[in-house]
Amino acid sequence: MSEPPLTPANPSEVLFSLSYALTHDGKRRFGRADNLMATLTAHHLLEHLERSGYVIMQRPPAAMHSAPTEG
């Protein structure tokens, strides 16, 4: 089975992911994590990665799970 094709990630989604990673440990929120500081840091990281020539790729969304139908 071949891997699904990768596409460049949307910068706004990368910013959200970086900001989330800076304020959460898995699903649990860090006690004193500041949203504004996390957002500013995420912007700084993304700008630096872009200036350095990095391209962040993303897999296509996973297929939705379908429940068995009765019948």
VOPAGU-2260 file (C-alpha; in pm, 1 decimal, decimal comma):
REM VOPAGU-2260
SITE   aa  ch    i         X         Y         Z
SITE  MET   A    0       0,0       0,0       0,0
SITE  SER   A    1     151,7     334,4     -98,7
SITE  GLU   A    2     171,0     635,1     126,4
SITE  PRO   A    3     -76,1     917,8      54,2
SITE  PRO   A    4      81,6    1221,1    -114,5
SITE  LEU   A    5     208,5    1503,1     104,6
SITE  THR   A    6     111,6    1864,5      42,4
SITE  PRO   A    7     255,2    2186,3     185,6
SITE  ALA   A    8      93,1    2263,8     520,1
SITE  ASN   A    9    -126,1    2570,3     560,4
SITE  PRO   A   10      75,0    2832,3     758,9
SITE  SER   A   11    -222,9    2915,4     982,0
SITE  GLU   A   12    -258,3    2546,6    1075,5
SITE  VAL   A   13     114,6    2527,7    1153,0
SITE  LEU   A   14      82,8    2836,0    1375,9
SITE  PHE   A   15    -208,4    2677,3    1561,0
SITE  SER   A   16     -17,5    2351,3    1606,6
SITE  LEU   A   17     294,2    2527,9    1737,4
SITE  SER   A   18      91,5    2748,5    1970,5
SITE  TYR   A   19    -101,2    2446,7    2101,4
SITE  ALA   A   20     223,5    2256,9    2160,0
SITE  LEU   A   21     359,7    2551,0    2360,0
SITE  THR   A   22      54,3    2561,1    2589,4
SITE  HIS   A   23     -38,8    2193,8    2627,1
SITE  ASP   A   24     124,7    1869,7    2734,3
SITE  GLY   A   25     -71,1    1617,2    2535,0
SITE  LYS   A   26    -433,3    1701,2    2616,5
SITE  ARG   A   27    -352,6    1869,7    2948,7
SITE  ARG   A   28    -296,4    2245,7    2955,2
SITE  PHE   A   29      16,0    2377,9    3122,4
SITE  GLY   A   30     -77,6    2558,7    3444,2
SITE  ARG   A   31      59,6    2902,3    3363,9
SITE  ALA   A   32      94,3    2891,6    2985,9
SITE  ASP   A   33      22,3    3231,5    2831,4
SITE  ASN   A   34    -171,5    3220,8    2502,8
SITE  LEU   A   35     -33,2    3551,3    2374,8
SITE  MET   A   36     327,8    3449,4    2437,2
SITE  ALA   A   37     268,6    3109,4    2275,4
SITE  THR   A   38     117,1    3276,3    1967,8
SITE  LEU   A   39     406,3    3522,6    1937,4
SITE  THR   A   40     659,6    3242,1    1976,1
SITE  ALA   A   41     478,9    3031,8    1713,8
SITE  HIS   A   42     489,4    3324,8    1467,6
SITE  HIS   A   43     860,1    3373,0    1533,6
SITE  LEU   A   44     933,9    3001,9    1481,8
SITE  LEU   A   45     732,7    2983,0    1159,1
SITE  GLU   A   46     900,0    3295,9    1016,2
SITE  HIS   A   47    1243,7    3157,4    1098,9
SITE  LEU   A   48    1164,8    2821,2     938,8
SITE  GLU   A   49    1038,8    2992,2     622,4
SITE  ARG   A   50    1349,7    3217,6     603,4
SITE  SER   A   51    1570,2    2911,2     649,1
SITE  GLY   A   52    1407,0    2738,5     352,7
SITE  TYR   A   53    1209,3    2474,3     538,3
SITE  VAL   A   54     887,8    2344,3     388,7
SITE  ILE   A   55     643,2    2180,7     628,5
SITE  MET   A   56     442,8    1905,8     464,9
SITE  GLN   A   57     113,0    1757,6     574,4
SITE  ARG   A   58     -60,9    1427,4     511,8
SITE  PRO   A   59    -417,4    1436,4     382,9
SITE  PRO   A   60    -686,1    1407,9     653,1
SITE  ALA   A   61    -757,5    1056,5     773,4
SITE  ALA   A   62   -1064,6     887,8     631,2
SITE  MET   A   63   -1372,0     929,1     846,5
SITE  HIS   A   64   -1472,5     624,0    1044,2
SITE  SER   A   65   -1807,2     493,5     932,1
SITE  ALA   A   66   -2039,0     314,7    1168,5
SITE  PRO   A   67   -2185,0     -12,8    1046,0
SITE  THR   A   68   -2531,6      23,9     904,5
SITE  GLU   A   69   -2819,2    -184,7    1027,5
SITE  GLY   A   70   -3017,4    -364,8     779,6
